[in-house]
Each structure stands twice: as structure tokens, then as C-alpha cells.
Amino acid sequence: MDIFFSSTQNAYRHQVRDWLSANLPDNWNQAGHWPRLSEAQEQDFLINWERRIYAAGYSGISWPKEYGGQGRDHFDELIVNEELGRSEAPESINTIGRELVGPILLSAGTEEQKRHYIPRVLQMEDVWCQGFSEPNAGSDLAAIKTRAVKRDDGRWVIDGQKIWTSYAHFATHCILLARTNLGTSAYRGMSLFIVRMDTPGVEVRPIRHINGQPHFNEVFLTGVVVEPEMLIGPVDSGWMVAVEVLGFERATTRQYRQARFLEELRVLVQHVRGSGELSQALQAELGDIASELSIMRYHNLRFVSRISQGGKIGEEASLLKLLWSQIHQRIARLGLEVLGSEFDAISPIAERFRRIYFTARGETIYAGSSQIQRNIIAERVLGLPRGEKRTTT
């Protein structure tokens, strides 16, 4: 694999870098952390920021122009994501729309769905959440109980409960998995729907995250009626569509994370050097993490190369999910150790790494826990046999 970028691609990278340097908030470039905003102000800030990115031509890079995208190749998209991460630009609050809904509609949606929803994702007219996990069906999505029953008029009526639903408290739409056929296996008989969050019967209850943000939510659905055109893909094929969605979630735009994690590591090194020499143990730990970030980047390049040639991400996406979530927790723990008593201080670096530490705690759980990722890698990537269940007497 040729890992070197062309002169045209390098020029594009510098163009993106210059735009970010000129357009990020003044207090962002050095501190790399949130301005002090209320939750409502932060939401407005993020929505306006993403609209500015789109207006500048740096959103929907590889999506077709007829749906509002830029029509560029996937390597240009990687470049933009890496530069967003390197500058530690705000992470999208519409990640579900950008990372999941847009790609899956391009793959499985109708022409009407593509033309209506995809431009609205890019323009931040619609903000999406993901209704997959349930109280007794987290990583095991085959155990979902939410039901969708088809009426005589062709509409669907949905009843059930979802949990850990990110952004549901201000999302306008939800991509929702529901069981539509009880007379078949657990992995069949599920369908994927679009649900407007203002539909009667939808109730959202925020759950405050350990970092203090109301990021997660419970969503209750009682007699929620959706139109036939809100179905994504064929009836009862939701599992296959969901697997593709999760592949996008686990593998796409991780270029942003890899570049951002490397910047977080650089900040820690600068902080330590400002107060003394790096110990051998700390140098070894920093070297290990930097090596893992390099491996992550090579995986990113390999996936982008495959996608650019029309290939699918597949189960190997679990490698990236496992890798980035564990790397970030290592960086978070290292930040805690390096800062020591400063971790509780009122300073930009302390605030920054407190946020990283508490946010990273859940990253080995959401989008499929690390245990589930290892099972997928063992069985579906490496082809290892399933272990026999042990019984005790």
C-alpha cells in the first residue's frame, strides 16, 4: 500500500488546515477545550460551527453532489477528518446523522429518502439519534423487544423502550431498530425505521453522564405511528442493515479520533517537559501509545483504500473500535497520572483532561463493548471456533 499523499492531496490538506486556523474560536487554538457555555449555548455553538464547515465545503466530502455532498474521493475525506482532529476542532453533535444515517441511506435508502434527508443532515436541519440499545439488549441487539406492527393502512405502530440514546434530548429524528416478525430467528424479523422525535407517543428522559453532560437518554415509544416510507430497506432485513450501520459507526471518521488522540498525547508531553525531564517509564508508555496510534492510522488508510475501490468495511471494523476505545482510556489514565494533584485544579489543561477521563470511561462499552468486539474478531475475522458453554454442578 502506498501511504504517501500526492502533491494535490497535500495542497488540499494545507487548504483545510489554513481554514481551520482562521475559523476556530480565538480561545480554542491554545486551550483546545470548550469555551464556558451553558448546554443550550454549546448546542447552538456546535450547530453553527457545523454549518460553517459545510458552507466552506468541508462536510459530506465523499457524498454525491446530487445529495448535497462535495463529490470528492474518500482520501480527501480522510484528510479533512485528520485535520479536524489535529486542530481538535469540536466533534460533531450530529455524528449519528453523518457517520450512520447518511452512509446507510446512500447504501440502502430509497431515492426519495436520499434526496430528502441527506442534504438536511449536512445543513444541520435535522439532528439524529440512534434507537438500537434497550434495557435488556445492549451489545446483544438480537434480543431487542421493541415491536413494530403493520396496520391495514400500511402504517407501522411502534411500542417499546430504548436506552443510552445519545443526543435524543435535542434530536429531530431517530434511526430505530424494531422487531417486525416474531415467527423467525432472533437475527431475522427486525426492520429499520426513521422516526421523527416530535411524533406523538415519543418520550425522552435524559440521563446525565459521569462527565456532567446529559448525553445519554431513555426513549419510550407508546403507540408511535410511522408512515410506510419511513422504512429503510426491505421489511425484516433490519439486522443486515444494522450490521452495516455498526460497521460505519466502528470504522468511519476514526481518522478524526486518531489525529486528536495524538494531539492530546503531544499536550501531555509538553506539560511534562515544562516541569522537568520525562522519566524512562513515562517515555516507554508514551512510545507504546504513539505506536498504537500509528497502527490505528494504518488501519484507517487500509479501510479508506478498500472503500474507495467499492469494498465494504465488514467485521474488521471491530479491530478499529477495540483499538481506539482502549487507546483513549490509556491516554486518559496517563493524563490523570501526569497531572497528579493538578487534576482537580482550575486550569485549561486540568479541565481538558478531566473531560477526556470521564468521557473515555464509556468508550469501551458503547457501539459494542470490547468483549463483543473480541468475539467478532475471533469468530468472524480470524475464523476461530466458538467455545463450548461450560456447566457447573
C-alpha positions in Angstrom: 0.0 0.0 0.0 1.3 3.4 -0.9 0.9 5.5 2.2 2.3 8.8 0.7 -0.1 11.5 -0.4 0.2 13.3 -3.8 1.1 16.9 -4.1 -2.5 17.7 -4.9 -3.7 16.0 -1.7 -1.0 17.7 0.3 -2.1 21.1 -1.1 -5.7 20.2 -0.1 -4.5 19.3 3.4 -2.9 22.7 3.8 -6.0 24.4 2.5 -8.1 22.7 5.1 -5.5 23.4 7.8 -5.4 27.1 6.9 -9.2 27.4 7.0 -9.4 25.8 10.5 -6.6 28.1 11.8 -8.6 31.1 10.6 -12.0 30.0 11.7 -11.7 28.2 15.0 -12.6 30.4 18.0 -9.8 32.6 19.3 -9.7 30.9 22.7 -9.7 27.5 21.1 -6.3 27.2 19.4 -4.1 27.2 22.5 -6.5 25.8 25.1 -8.1 23.1 22.9 -11.1 22.9 25.2 -14.7 24.1 25.4 -15.5 27.8 26.0 -17.5 28.2 29.2 -21.0 27.8 27.8 -24.4 26.7 29.0 -25.8 23.5 27.5 -28.1 25.5 25.2 -25.3 27.8 24.2 -23.0 24.9 23.5 -25.7 23.3 21.3 -26.1 26.5 19.3 -22.3 26.9 19.0 -21.9 23.3 17.6 -24.8 23.6 15.2 -23.4 26.9 13.8 -19.9 25.5 13.7 -21.0 22.6 11.5 -23.0 24.8 9.2 -19.8 26.9 8.7 -17.9 23.8 7.9 -20.5 22.8 5.3 -20.6 26.3 3.8 -16.8 26.1 3.4 -17.1 22.8 1.5 -15.6 20.5 4.2 -18.6 18.4 5.0 -20.0 15.4 3.2 -16.7 15.2 1.3 -17.3 11.9 -0.5 -21.0 12.1 -0.7 -22.5 12.6 -4.2 -23.2 16.2 -5.2 -26.8 15.4 -6.2 -27.5 14.9 -2.5 -25.6 17.9 -1.2 -22.2 16.4 -0.9 -18.8 17.5 -2.3 -18.4 14.6 -4.7 -14.7 14.2 -3.8 -12.8 11.0 -3.1 -12.5 9.1 0.2 -8.9 10.1 0.7 -9.9 13.8 0.7 -12.4 12.9 3.4 -9.7 11.3 5.4 -7.6 14.4 5.1 -10.4 16.6 6.3 -11.0 14.3 9.3 -7.4 14.2 10.2 -7.1 17.9 10.1 -10.2 18.4 12.2 -8.7 16.0 14.8 -5.2 17.6 14.6 -6.7 21.0 15.4 -9.0 19.5 18.0 -12.0 21.1 16.3 -15.3 20.4 18.0 -16.6 16.9 17.4 -19.9 16.8 15.6 -23.2 16.6 17.6 -24.7 15.1 14.5 -22.4 12.1 14.4 -25.3 9.7 14.1 -26.5 11.6 11.0 -23.1 12.0 9.5 -21.5 8.6 10.4 -24.5 6.4 10.2 -27.6 7.8 8.6 -26.0 9.3 5.6 -23.9 6.3 4.7 -26.7 3.8 5.3 -29.2 5.8 3.2 -26.7 6.0 0.4 -26.4 2.2 0.6 -29.9 1.1 1.4 -32.3 4.1 1.2 -34.8 4.9 -1.5 -34.1 7.7 -3.9 -36.7 9.8 -2.1 -35.0 9.2 1.3 -31.6 10.2 -0.1 -32.8 13.4 -1.7 -34.8 14.5 1.3 -32.7 13.5 4.3 -29.0 13.6 3.3 -28.9 17.4 2.4 -30.7 18.1 5.7 -28.0 16.2 7.6 -25.2 18.2 6.0 -27.0 21.6 6.6 -27.8 20.7 10.2 -31.6 21.0 9.5 -32.0 17.5 11.1 -30.1 16.1 14.0 -30.2 12.3 14.5 -30.1 9.8 17.3 -29.8 6.0 17.2 -32.5 3.8 18.7 -30.8 0.5 19.0 -29.9 -0.5 22.6 -32.6 -1.5 25.1 -32.5 -2.2 28.8 -32.0 -5.9 28.2 -30.4 -5.7 24.8 -27.3 -3.6 24.8 -24.5 -5.3 22.9 -26.8 -8.2 22.1 -29.1 -6.4 19.6 -30.7 -9.7 18.6 -32.6 -9.5 22.0 -34.5 -6.3 21.3 -38.2 -6.3 22.3 -39.4 -3.1 20.7 -42.2 -4.0 18.3 -43.4 -2.5 15.1 -46.8 -3.8 13.9 -48.2 -3.0 10.4 -51.7 -1.7 10.2 -54.2 -2.3 7.4 -53.5 1.2 6.0 -49.8 0.4 5.6 -48.6 2.4 8.6 -46.5 1.0 11.4 -47.2 1.3 15.1 -44.2 1.1 17.3 -44.1 0.3 21.1 -41.0 -0.2 23.2 -38.1 1.4 25.1 -34.6 2.4 24.1 -31.7 3.4 26.3 -28.3 5.0 26.1 -29.7 7.0 23.2 -27.1 9.7 22.5 -28.4 13.2 21.6 -32.1 12.1 21.8 -32.9 15.1 24.0 -32.4 17.5 21.1 -32.5 15.2 18.1 -35.2 15.7 15.4 -35.1 12.2 14.0 -34.2 8.7 15.2 -32.9 5.7 13.2 -34.7 2.9 15.1 -34.5 -0.9 15.1 -37.7 -2.7 15.9 -38.9 -6.3 15.7 -41.4 -6.9 12.9 -41.7 -10.6 12.8 -41.9 -12.9 15.9 -42.1 -16.1 13.8 -38.5 -16.3 12.8 -35.0 -16.5 14.4 -33.6 -13.7 16.6 -31.4 -12.4 13.8 -34.3 -12.1 11.4 -37.6 -10.3 11.7 -36.2 -6.9 12.6 -36.6 -3.7 10.5 -35.0 -0.3 10.5 -37.2 2.8 10.7 -36.9 6.6 10.6 -38.9 8.1 13.5 -39.5 11.8 13.9 -38.8 12.7 17.6 -41.9 15.0 17.7 -44.2 12.1 16.8 -47.0 11.6 19.4 -46.0 8.8 21.8 -42.3 9.5 21.8 -41.0 10.5 25.3 -37.3 11.3 26.1 -35.8 11.2 29.6 -32.2 12.5 29.8 -29.5 10.6 31.7 -26.7 12.7 33.0 -23.3 11.3 32.1 -20.4 10.9 34.6 -18.8 14.0 32.9 -21.8 16.0 33.9 -23.4 16.2 30.4 -26.9 14.9 29.6 -25.5 13.0 26.7 -27.5 9.7 27.1 -31.2 9.3 27.2 -34.0 6.8 27.7 -36.6 6.9 24.9 -40.1 5.5 25.4 -42.3 4.7 22.4 -46.0 4.2 23.0 -48.3 3.7 20.0 -45.9 5.7 17.8 -47.3 5.7 14.2 -44.8 6.0 11.3 -45.6 6.1 7.6 -44.6 3.3 5.2 -41.9 5.5 3.5 -40.1 5.7 6.9 -38.9 2.1 6.5 -35.2 1.8 5.5 -34.6 -1.3 3.3 -36.9 -4.3 3.0 -39.1 -5.4 5.8 -37.5 -7.9 8.2 -34.0 -7.1 6.8 -33.1 -4.7 9.6 -30.4 -6.9 11.1 -28.3 -6.8 7.9 -28.9 -3.1 7.6 -28.0 -2.7 11.3 -24.7 -4.6 10.9 -23.7 -2.3 8.1 -24.7 0.7 10.3 -22.5 -0.6 13.1 -19.7 -1.1 10.6 -19.8 2.5 9.7 -20.0 3.5 13.4 -17.0 1.5 14.4 -14.7 2.3 11.4 -15.6 5.6 9.7 -14.3 9.0 10.7 -11.9 7.4 13.2 -9.3 9.4 11.4 -10.5 12.3 13.5 -10.0 10.4 16.7 -6.6 9.1 15.8 -5.3 12.6 15.0 -7.0 14.1 18.1 -5.6 11.4 20.4 -2.1 12.2 19.0 -2.6 15.9 19.8 -3.7 15.0 23.3 -0.5 13.0 23.8 1.6 15.9 22.5 0.0 18.2 25.0 0.9 15.8 27.9 4.5 15.6 26.7 4.7 19.4 26.5 3.3 19.7 30.0 5.8 17.2 31.5 8.7 18.8 29.7 7.7 22.2 31.1 8.1 20.9 34.7 11.1 18.5 34.2 12.5 15.6 32.4 10.4 12.6 31.2 11.1 9.5 33.2 12.0 6.3 31.4 8.8 4.7 32.4 6.8 7.6 31.1 8.8 7.7 27.8 8.0 4.0 27.4 4.3 4.5 28.0 4.2 7.4 25.6 6.1 5.4 23.0 3.7 2.5 23.3 0.6 4.7 22.8 2.2 6.6 19.9 2.9 3.2 18.2 -0.7 2.1 18.7 -1.9 5.4 17.2 0.4 4.7 14.2 -1.2 1.2 13.8 -4.6 2.8 14.0 -3.7 5.3 11.2 -2.5 2.4 9.0 -5.8 0.6 9.6 -7.7 3.8 8.7 -5.7 4.1 5.5 -6.4 0.5 4.7 -10.1 0.8 5.2 -10.3 4.0 3.2 -8.4 2.3 0.4 -10.9 -0.5 0.4 -13.9 1.8 0.5 -12.5 3.9 -2.3 -12.4 0.8 -4.5 -16.1 -0.1 -3.8 -15.4 -2.6 -1.0 -17.2 -3.0 2.3 -15.8 -2.4 5.8 -17.1 -5.7 7.2 -16.4 -7.3 10.6 -12.8 -5.9 10.6 -14.3 -2.7 11.8 -14.3 -4.3 15.2 -10.5 -4.0 15.2 -10.7 -0.2 15.0 -13.4 0.1 17.6 -11.4 -2.1 20.0 -8.2 -0.2 19.3 -9.4 3.5 19.5 -11.5 3.0 22.6 -8.7 1.3 24.6 -6.1 3.8 23.4 -8.2 6.7 24.6 -8.6 5.2 28.0 -4.8 4.8 28.3 -4.4 8.4 27.4 -7.0 9.4 29.9 -5.3 7.4 32.7 -1.9 8.8 31.7 -3.3 12.3 31.9 -4.5 11.5 35.5 -1.1 10.2 36.5 0.9 13.1 34.9 -1.3 15.8 36.3 -1.4 14.2 39.8 -2.7 16.8 42.3 -3.2 19.2 39.4 -6.0 17.0 38.1 -8.5 18.9 40.3 -7.1 22.3 39.6 -9.0 25.1 37.8 -6.8 25.4 34.7 -7.3 24.7 30.9 -5.2 21.5 30.9 -6.9 20.1 34.0 -10.4 20.8 32.7 -9.4 19.3 29.4 -8.1 16.0 30.8 -10.9 15.7 33.3 -13.4 15.8 30.4 -11.3 13.3 28.5 -11.0 11.0 31.5 -14.7 10.9 32.3 -15.8 10.7 28.6 -13.4 7.9 27.8 -14.8 5.7 30.6 -17.8 4.7 28.4 -15.9 4.3 25.1 -15.2 0.6 25.6 -18.9 0.0 26.1 -20.9 2.0 23.5 -21.0 1.0 19.9 -20.5 -2.6 21.1 -18.5 -3.5 24.2 -14.8 -4.6 24.0 -15.9 -8.2 24.9 -18.3 -8.2 21.9 -15.6 -6.8 19.6 -13.2 -9.6 20.6 -15.8 -12.2 19.9 -16.5 -10.8 16.5 -12.7 -10.6 15.7 -12.2 -14.2 16.9 -15.1 -15.8 15.1 -15.7 -13.7 12.0 -12.3 -12.3 11.2 -9.9 -15.0 12.5 -12.3 -17.9 11.9 -11.7 -19.4 15.4 -14.3 -21.9 16.6 -16.9 -20.9 19.2 -16.1 -22.1 22.7 -18.4 -24.7 24.3 -20.6 -23.5 27.1 -19.4 -24.9 30.4 -21.9 -26.1 33.0 -21.3 -26.5 36.7 -23.0 -28.9 39.1 
